[in-house]
Amino acid sequence: MMKAFAIISFVISVSAWNYKDQDTWSQEYSQCNGLQQSPIDLLIESTIEKDSIPIEFIRYNKIFKGYDMILENNGRTIQLSFSENIPDEFRPSIIGGILGNETFILDQIHFHWGSGTGRGAEHTFNSKRYELEVHLVHRNSKYDSVEGAAGEHNGLTVLGILGGFREISDCLQFIRYSGNSTSLIYNFNPGKAFPVDKMEGFFNYVGSLTTPECSENVNWIVFNDVQRISEIELEKFRSLKTEDGSDLMDNWRVGQDLNGRNVYFIKNIS
């Protein structure tokens, strides 16, 4: 049985920015107007195809007890994190392939979703937008926190998955309001919740965090396999509330200019 797992767009700051005023983000956070911003429209015909040995997913098939996972509604997204009693050496991590010899530790997971069809995901495929996107945020093992790694060269690698992770919807009733948090009601197996090691290819580019402070130098890996999620499950996301009690939805950033960046499509080879 697949166990539960969920999470982020990444939020460093607790300041009063919101998704309705994205055009004003750069007034307080200058990097939000940078040249390497995310998300982007992934145009398949414009990508550069490359072969690579697969990324190694370490401890992605380990089963974590539900009480070791913390699911929180922070008013802008829902975020899944590990409890403090799970040290880095026991957490899932990635290494190899396009990552080289650097180890990146899974720090947190969050979600972006919309109010209806064609709204929600941040990255688009040939201008098509899906209803939900999951971000698995990994920090370089040389840093103790995402905040410390943000903006540093090779500091962060984020895996983006369109749709998917159905079981987390069963836990959302416990975190309906901003500030609510809970342990998972299921054990969590990352590799079953997000079968990334079975996906055959992905897009890769250098971008940014998609929320203020919009720190750049983020290594993005966006899988082209779209995972299924039902309308019933999406409605559970849409039932959540922000800090002011309004509906928590449409928490996605609009597409950013590519500004001459290369986007690669990586095919795994044995």
C-alpha positions as CSV (number, residue, x, y, z in Angstrom):
1,M,0.0,0.0,0.0
2,M,1.4,3.4,-0.9
3,K,2.0,5.6,2.1
4,A,1.5,9.3,2.5
5,F,3.8,12.1,1.7
6,A,3.4,15.8,0.7
7,I,4.8,19.5,0.4
8,I,6.1,23.0,-0.9
9,S,6.6,26.1,-2.9
10,F,9.5,27.1,-0.8
11,V,9.0,30.0,1.7
12,I,12.0,31.5,3.4
13,S,10.5,34.8,4.5
14,V,7.4,35.3,6.6
15,S,6.8,38.8,5.2
16,A,3.4,39.9,3.8
17,W,3.9,39.1,0.1
18,N,1.0,37.4,-1.7
19,Y,0.3,35.7,-5.0
20,K,-2.1,38.4,-6.2
21,D,0.6,41.1,-6.2
22,Q,3.4,39.2,-7.9
23,D,4.3,42.2,-10.0
24,T,5.4,44.0,-6.8
25,W,7.6,41.3,-5.4
26,S,10.8,42.9,-6.8
27,Q,10.2,46.1,-4.9
28,E,11.2,44.4,-1.7
29,Y,13.0,41.4,-3.1
30,S,15.3,42.6,-6.0
31,Q,16.2,39.0,-7.0
32,C,12.5,38.5,-8.1
33,N,13.4,40.6,-11.1
34,G,16.6,38.6,-11.9
35,L,17.6,36.9,-15.1
36,Q,17.4,33.3,-13.9
37,Q,13.9,33.2,-12.5
38,S,11.4,30.3,-12.2
39,P,9.1,28.9,-13.3
40,I,9.3,28.7,-17.0
41,D,7.4,27.3,-20.0
42,L,9.2,24.1,-21.0
43,L,9.1,24.1,-24.8
44,I,10.0,20.6,-25.8
45,E,11.1,21.5,-29.4
46,S,13.5,24.1,-27.9
47,T,15.3,21.9,-25.4
48,I,18.8,20.4,-25.9
49,E,18.7,16.7,-25.6
50,K,21.5,15.0,-23.5
51,D,22.1,11.5,-22.2
52,S,23.2,10.9,-18.7
53,I,23.6,8.0,-16.3
54,P,20.6,8.0,-13.8
55,I,20.5,10.0,-10.6
56,E,20.8,7.7,-7.6
57,F,17.9,8.0,-5.2
58,I,19.2,7.0,-1.8
59,R,16.7,5.9,1.0
60,Y,13.8,6.9,-1.3
61,N,12.3,3.5,-0.6
62,K,12.8,3.7,3.1
63,I,9.6,3.7,5.2
64,F,9.3,6.6,7.6
65,K,6.8,6.5,10.5
66,G,3.9,8.9,10.2
67,Y,4.8,10.5,13.5
68,D,8.3,11.4,12.1
69,M,6.7,13.5,9.4
70,I,5.2,17.0,10.0
71,L,2.5,18.4,7.7
72,E,1.8,22.1,8.1
73,N,-0.5,24.6,6.5
74,N,1.6,27.8,6.6
75,G,-1.0,30.0,4.9
76,R,0.6,29.9,1.5
77,T,1.0,26.2,0.9
78,I,1.2,22.9,2.7
79,Q,4.6,21.6,3.6
80,L,5.9,18.2,4.6
81,S,9.0,18.1,6.7
82,F,11.0,15.6,8.7
83,S,10.9,15.8,12.5
84,E,14.1,16.9,14.2
85,N,14.8,13.4,15.4
86,I,15.6,12.3,11.8
87,P,19.2,13.4,11.2
88,D,20.5,14.1,7.7
89,E,22.2,10.7,7.4
90,F,18.9,8.9,7.7
91,R,16.9,11.1,5.2
92,P,16.4,10.5,1.5
93,S,19.1,12.0,-0.7
94,I,20.2,12.2,-4.4
95,I,23.6,12.0,-6.0
96,G,25.2,11.1,-9.3
97,G,24.0,11.6,-12.9
98,I,23.9,15.3,-13.7
99,L,24.5,16.1,-10.0
100,G,28.0,14.7,-10.1
101,N,29.5,13.8,-6.7
102,E,27.5,16.3,-4.7
103,T,24.9,14.9,-2.3
104,F,21.6,16.7,-1.9
105,I,19.4,15.9,1.1
106,L,15.6,16.0,0.9
107,D,14.6,18.8,3.3
108,Q,10.9,19.4,2.6
109,I,8.1,19.0,0.1
110,H,5.4,21.4,-0.9
111,F,2.5,21.8,-3.3
112,H,1.1,24.4,-5.7
113,W,-2.5,24.1,-6.9
114,G,-5.2,26.1,-8.6
115,S,-8.9,27.0,-8.4
116,G,-9.9,25.1,-11.5
117,T,-8.9,23.3,-14.7
118,G,-5.6,24.6,-16.3
119,R,-4.6,26.5,-13.1
120,G,-2.2,25.4,-10.3
121,A,1.1,24.1,-11.6
122,E,4.0,26.5,-11.9
123,H,5.9,25.0,-14.8
124,T,4.1,24.5,-18.1
125,F,4.7,22.0,-20.9
126,N,4.4,23.6,-24.3
127,S,2.2,26.3,-22.6
128,K,-0.1,23.7,-21.1
129,R,-0.7,24.2,-17.3
130,Y,-1.8,21.3,-15.1
131,E,-3.7,21.6,-11.8
132,L,-1.0,20.7,-9.3
133,E,2.7,20.7,-9.0
134,V,4.8,19.1,-6.2
135,H,8.3,20.4,-5.3
136,L,10.8,18.2,-3.5
137,V,13.4,20.6,-2.2
138,H,16.9,19.2,-1.7
139,R,19.8,21.0,-0.1
140,N,23.5,20.3,-0.6
141,S,24.8,18.3,2.3
142,K,27.4,20.9,3.0
143,Y,24.6,23.2,4.3
144,D,22.6,22.7,7.4
145,S,19.4,24.4,6.1
146,V,17.6,25.5,3.0
147,E,18.1,29.1,4.0
148,G,21.8,28.6,4.2
149,A,22.0,26.9,0.8
150,A,19.6,29.4,-1.0
151,G,21.5,31.5,-3.6
152,E,24.7,29.5,-3.2
153,H,26.3,27.8,-6.3
154,N,25.1,24.2,-6.3
155,G,23.2,24.9,-3.1
156,L,19.8,23.6,-4.0
157,T,18.3,21.1,-6.3
158,V,14.5,21.0,-6.6
159,L,12.5,18.2,-8.2
160,G,9.3,19.2,-9.8
161,I,6.4,16.7,-10.4
162,L,3.2,17.6,-12.2
163,G,0.2,16.2,-10.4
164,G,0.4,13.1,-8.2
165,F,0.7,12.2,-4.5
166,R,-2.8,11.2,-3.9
167,E,-2.7,9.9,-0.3
168,I,-1.7,13.3,1.2
169,S,-5.3,14.5,0.6
170,D,-6.5,12.2,3.4
171,C,-4.5,14.3,5.9
172,L,-5.7,17.8,4.7
173,Q,-8.8,17.8,6.9
174,F,-6.5,18.1,9.9
175,I,-4.7,21.2,8.6
176,R,-7.5,23.2,7.1
177,Y,-6.5,26.5,8.7
178,S,-3.3,28.4,8.6
179,G,-1.0,27.5,11.4
180,N,-2.4,24.0,11.8
181,S,0.0,21.1,11.7
182,T,-0.2,17.3,12.1
183,S,1.7,14.1,11.8
184,L,0.9,11.9,8.9
185,I,-1.8,9.3,9.4
186,Y,0.1,6.9,7.2
187,N,3.7,5.8,7.1
188,F,5.6,7.6,4.3
189,N,7.6,5.9,1.6
190,P,9.0,8.6,-0.7
191,G,9.7,6.2,-3.6
192,K,6.1,5.0,-3.7
193,A,4.6,8.4,-3.3
194,F,6.9,9.9,-5.9
195,P,8.3,7.2,-8.2
196,V,11.0,9.4,-9.6
197,D,13.5,6.6,-10.0
198,K,11.1,5.0,-12.5
199,M,10.7,8.1,-14.7
200,E,12.6,8.0,-17.9
201,G,13.5,11.6,-18.5
202,F,13.3,15.1,-17.2
203,F,13.9,18.8,-18.0
204,N,16.9,20.5,-16.4
205,Y,17.7,24.2,-16.1
206,V,19.2,26.8,-13.7
207,G,16.5,28.9,-12.1
208,S,15.3,30.2,-8.8
209,L,13.0,29.7,-5.9
210,T,9.4,30.6,-7.0
211,T,8.6,32.6,-3.9
212,P,10.4,35.6,-2.3
213,E,13.3,36.0,-1.9
214,C,13.4,34.4,-5.3
215,S,17.0,33.2,-4.7
216,E,18.7,32.1,-7.9
217,N,21.3,29.3,-8.7
218,V,18.6,26.6,-8.1
219,N,19.2,23.5,-10.1
220,W,15.7,22.5,-11.4
221,I,14.8,18.9,-12.4
222,V,11.2,18.8,-13.8
223,F,9.9,15.3,-14.7
224,N,7.9,15.0,-17.9
225,D,5.7,12.2,-16.6
226,V,2.4,13.7,-15.4
227,Q,1.0,11.9,-12.4
228,R,-2.8,11.5,-12.0
229,I,-4.8,13.2,-9.3
230,S,-8.6,13.3,-9.2
231,E,-11.0,16.2,-9.0
232,I,-12.1,15.0,-5.6
233,E,-8.5,15.1,-4.3
234,L,-8.0,18.5,-5.8
235,E,-11.1,19.8,-4.0
236,K,-9.6,18.8,-0.7
237,F,-6.6,21.1,-1.4
238,R,-9.0,23.8,-2.4
239,S,-10.8,23.5,0.9
240,L,-7.8,24.8,2.8
241,K,-7.6,28.4,4.2
242,T,-5.1,31.2,4.3
243,E,-4.1,33.2,7.3
244,D,-7.0,35.7,6.7
245,G,-9.5,32.8,6.3
246,S,-9.8,33.1,2.5
247,D,-9.5,30.0,0.2
248,L,-5.9,28.8,-0.2
249,M,-5.6,28.2,-3.9
250,D,-3.9,29.6,-7.0
251,N,-0.6,29.7,-5.0
252,W,1.5,29.5,-8.2
253,R,3.9,32.0,-9.8
254,V,3.4,33.1,-13.4
255,G,5.9,32.0,-16.0
256,Q,9.2,33.9,-16.2
257,D,11.3,34.9,-19.2
258,L,14.0,32.4,-20.2
259,N,16.5,35.2,-20.9
260,G,18.8,33.0,-23.1
261,R,19.1,30.1,-20.7
262,N,19.6,26.6,-22.0
263,V,17.0,24.0,-21.1
264,Y,18.0,20.4,-21.3
265,F,16.0,17.3,-21.7
266,I,17.9,14.5,-20.0
267,K,17.5,10.9,-21.0
268,N,18.7,8.2,-18.6
269,I,21.1,5.6,-20.0
270,S,22.4,2.5,-18.2
